[in-house]
Amino acid sequence: MRRIVATLLLALPILLLGSCSRETTPEAPDEVEGNENVAVSTLDVDTHLKILYWQGPTTLNPYLSSGTKDIEAASIVLEPLAHHDVDANMVPILATEIPTKENGGLAEDRTSITWHLRQDIVWSDNTPLTATDVVFTWEYCTAEGGGCTAIDSFRYVERVVAIDDHTVRIEFVKPAPYPYGPFVGSVSPILQREQFKDCLGARAKECTDQNFYPIGTGPFRALEFKANDTVQYIANTLYRDEGKPFFQTVVIKGGGNATSAARTVLQTGEFDYAWNLQVEPEILESMRGAGKGEILTGFGSQVERIMVNQTNPDPKLNEEQRSVYMDGKNAHPFLSDINVRRALTLAIDRQILVDVLYGVSGRPTCNVIPLPEKYVSTNNDDCLTQDIEEANRILDEAGWVLGSDGVRAKDGIRLSLVYQTSTNSVRQSTQSLIKDWWQQIGVETELQNFDGGVFFSTDAANPFTLTRFYADVQMYTNSFEGNDPSNYVESWKCGNVPGPHNSWVGSNISRGCSEEVDALLDALSETFDATERVEIIKQLNDKVVQNVWEIPLIHRARVSARANSLKGFELNGWDSEIWSIADWYRE
Amino acid sequence: MLKYLSKRLFFAIPTLLIISFALFAILDLAPNDPTSNLPITIPPEVRAEIKTSLGLDKPFHIRYFKWMEQFFINEPLNLIEEITGLEIGDSESRLRVRSWSSHSPVVDSIVERLPQTLWVVGLSYVFGILIALPIGVVSAYKQYSWFDQIGTFVSMVGFSIPTFFTGLVLIVVFSVWLSWLPSTYDTTHDITDLSSLWYQIKQMTMPVLVLAFYNAAQLSRFMRASVLENLNLDYVRTARAKGLRDRAILLKHVLRNSMLPVVTMIALGVPTIFTGAIITEQIFRVNGIGQLLITGINSADIPLVQSLSFLFAVLIVAFNLIADIVYGILDPRIKYE
C-alpha cells in the first residue's frame, strides 16, 4: 500500500507537467474570423515584418491603453481622420482633406469644425465607414466610467454630429484655440460602432475580444493577440490602396529591455525594427558596427528639463504647507531669487550632456518648446554656452557669499539643493555631471532618484511623485500631444498649481506664477489668428525659460533601429512610429 | 494518515487567507500607480478618472472583499463552466479578476503563459536533476578526486554567477558571434513537423541551459553532502564487512538513504517551475509566468500581481505538504498519527 501511494505521489508532479506541456500546441484562436493560423517560422521571410517593442502591447484599444506601446500597436489597425507626418504636418487619412478656414471646414469663430470622410473606406469586415462611427467614437470615449485615456482630446467638445453619411461636425463649447484635437493622431482613432456598441462606459473593460481584435480600416488586422507578449497581424485585403501593404504579415514581439532589443536588430538580425532604444550612445554605436542595421532618430516635442520649485519644500513643514503655493506666501527660501536660478542654468554645459549621454538621440536646447520650427524662439540661445565665471559673478553680486565649506550662503541660508528624478542610468549620470558643475558655483546638491512607477505616479497619497515635488529641483522629460502646444502652455497658469486643495492634480509643476504669464494665456485663448498665436506661444516659452521656472536641457529624439533591408519611412517623432507601415517595404 | 492529511489541509485554509490579506495590504501600500506608464502628455485629471474607473477610489476592505469574491467564487465557477460546458447562474454578469493593463481575465493570461514556462523552466528543472544526481553521487564517492574537484569548481561557478550573466554570455556567443541559436523565444511557434520541432529545440536550448546549470549546481552540492554523510555511517561499514561490493553498497543502500532529503528538496522546488524564472524569461523573451509577474509589478497591475502571488502561495503550501508526505512514505521511521 505504502509503495503504491508513494509511486502515485511521486508521479503527481510528473503527470502535472506532462498534462500541461501537452497544451503547448496552441489551438487556432477562435475569436478571430477566418481562423488562419500562421506558423511564423514557415512564413515567406520577405513579406514578413518582425517588430520588437520591448514593452509588449497589452491591448489594441488605444482608448484603454496603459502606455505608448498599446497606442502604437493599434495604429496599424485603427486609423484616425488625420495623422501627423515626420515634419509635424497633418495628413488626411480617413478624411478627404484637412478642414481649414479657407476650405470652409473650420468655422470663422472656431466653434465648430467639419470633416468630410472618404467615400471609399471599408472596415476589414467589409462594411462601409460612416459618420456614425465617428460620432460613436466620441460617445465611447466620453461615456461615464469608461476611463478613456484620450478624453483630453475631447476636452472642449460639446457634441459631434453626423451631417450625412460622410460628413461630421464637431461643435465646441467655446471657440477652440486648437480644433484639431479630436480624431487626429493615433491617440484617438475611429472605432467601429457595430463592434463596440455594447462596450460603453464601465462595460468597456469587459469587452476583451473587441479590445484585442478591433475591426479597423488600417493596412493590417490582428490575427492573434497575446497581451504583453506577441501580436500577429495579417494584411487587410480590403485596404484602400491597391498593392499596399507590401508586407503580408507583421508580428510585434514584447519582452526584455532596450539594450537587448537593440541587439536583436543591430547584431543578431532577428528583428527588422526595434522601438524606443534609450541606450548609452557608445553601446549603440558598437552594436551598429555589426553592419546589420541603422539607428533612426525622430525629433518631436520631448525636452528633458529641470523643474525649479518656486515653493518651499522644507521637510519640516506640514502637508498643508510643504511645496504648497499658498497664494505666493510660501516662497522658496533661495530659489525664489532669480539670480540663483540664472546661475544654475548658466553653469550647465548641455553639449557635454549630449556628447556623453545622448549621442544622436539628443541635442542641446534652451527652449521648452523645441519644435515645430515656427514656435521655436531664438531669444534664449545664449544658454548653449556654459559660463561658470558669469554664474559666480551673478551670485557674488546678489550677496551670496562663499563659505569655508565651499557653499554659498546669505543671511544664514545655504545654497543646498535636493535634486530628484526617476531611476534611469542616463538620468543618474546627468545628475552627477550637473552636481559637479553646481559645486563649482558654490551650490551643494543632494541627489535622489525614485522608480519611474513611483515618480510618475499620480497617487495623491504618494509623497515621492513629481506633482508633490518634495525637492528643490527635479528632472524629467515633458512633451505635448500632436503638433500644437496650445494645451501644453496652459499648464503655466497660476490656477494649475497642484496642492492639497485639488488633491495634487495640477500641471503647473514648478509652481511658477506671474500675472504676465496669465495675461498672455488669456490673450491666447481669445486669439485665433495663426501667426499671432505663434507669437504669443513664443513669448510664453521665453517667459518660462527667462524666469527659470524650468531649465531646458536636452531636446530628445525617439530612437529606434531598423534592419538594412527595411525601407520606405523616416522615424516619426509626432505620432505613432509605425502608422505609415503600409508604405514600408523590403529591398 | 488520512487524519493527518485532513488536519494539515484544514490548517492550510487560515494560512492562505492570512497570506492573501498580507499580499493585498502590501500591494495597496506600494507607492506605484497603474497610470504611471501612460504618456506624460495625459493630464493628471484624466489619470484620476482612469483610476476611478478601475475601482481604485473604493476603500481598502471593499476592494479586498471584491477580489476575494471574484477569486474564490467567480473564477472557480467559471472554470467549472469551461470544463463541463454547463451554465451555472448568471455567468454573463459575473465579474472576473481582470488585469488593469490588458483588462482581460487574469486566469486567461496565466493559462496562455503556462506552456512556455513549463517547457523552459520545467525542462530545465528535469535536466538539472538528471545532471545533478550522478555528479553528486560520484563526487561524494570519489571525494577529493579530480572529478570531485572539477565538480565542486563548476557547481560553485554555477552557484555564484547570476543567470543574467550566463544568459548574456550565451547570447553573445551563440546568437551574435556564431548565429546558431535565436536569442528570442517565439511563443507563437507551432510544432507541426520535424523542422519546426528542430526550431523549438533551438529556441529552448539557451534558456534551458542557463537554468539547468543553475539548478544542477545547487542540487549536486546537496546530493554530494547527503551521500557523504551516509558513506560514513555504520551500516556501510557493516555492508563492507559482509563483503558486499562497493558498487552494490553505493547504488543499493547509500543512494536510497541519501535520496531522502534530496527528494524533499526536489518536491519543495516544484512550485518554482510554475512561478517561472523572472530574469531568464526576460533575457530570452520567453514571456512566461515570471515575465507576467514582473511586468505586472512594474505597471502596478494589482489584480494580476495579487492573483499570481496568491497562486504561488497555494502551490508552495501544497508542495510543502506533499514533501512531508513523501518523506514519511520513503522513510518508514517517520509516522504521522
Interface residues (C-beta under 8 A of the other chain):
Chain A: R2 V5 A6 L9 L10 L12 P13 L17 C20 S21 E23 T24 T25 P26 N37 A39 V40 S41 T42 L52 Q55 G56 T58 T59 L64 S65 S66 G67 T68 I71 G145 G146 G147 C148 T149 I151 D152 A202 A204 K205 E206 T208 N211 F212 E224 K226 A227 N228 D229 T230 Q232 V251 K253 G254 G255 G256 N257 S260 R263 T264 Q267 T268 E270 F271 A290 D451 G452 G453 V454 F455 F456 S457 T458 D459 A461 N462 P463 F464 T467 Y476 T477 N478 S479 F480 E481 Y488 P498 S503 W504 V505 G506 S507
Chain B: P31 N32 D33 P34 T35 S36 N37 L38 P39 I40 T41 I42 P43 P44 E45 V46 R47 A48 E49 I50 K51 T52 S53 L54 R98 S99 W100 S101 S102 H103 S104 P105 D108 S109 E112 R113 L114 P115 Q116 L118 W119 G122 V126 I171 S175 V176 S179 P182 S183 T184 D186 T187 T188 H189 D190 I191 T192 S196 Y199 V263 A267 V270 I273 E281 Q282 I283 R285 V286 N287 Q291 L292 T295 N298 S299 A300 I322 I325 V326 I329 L330 P332
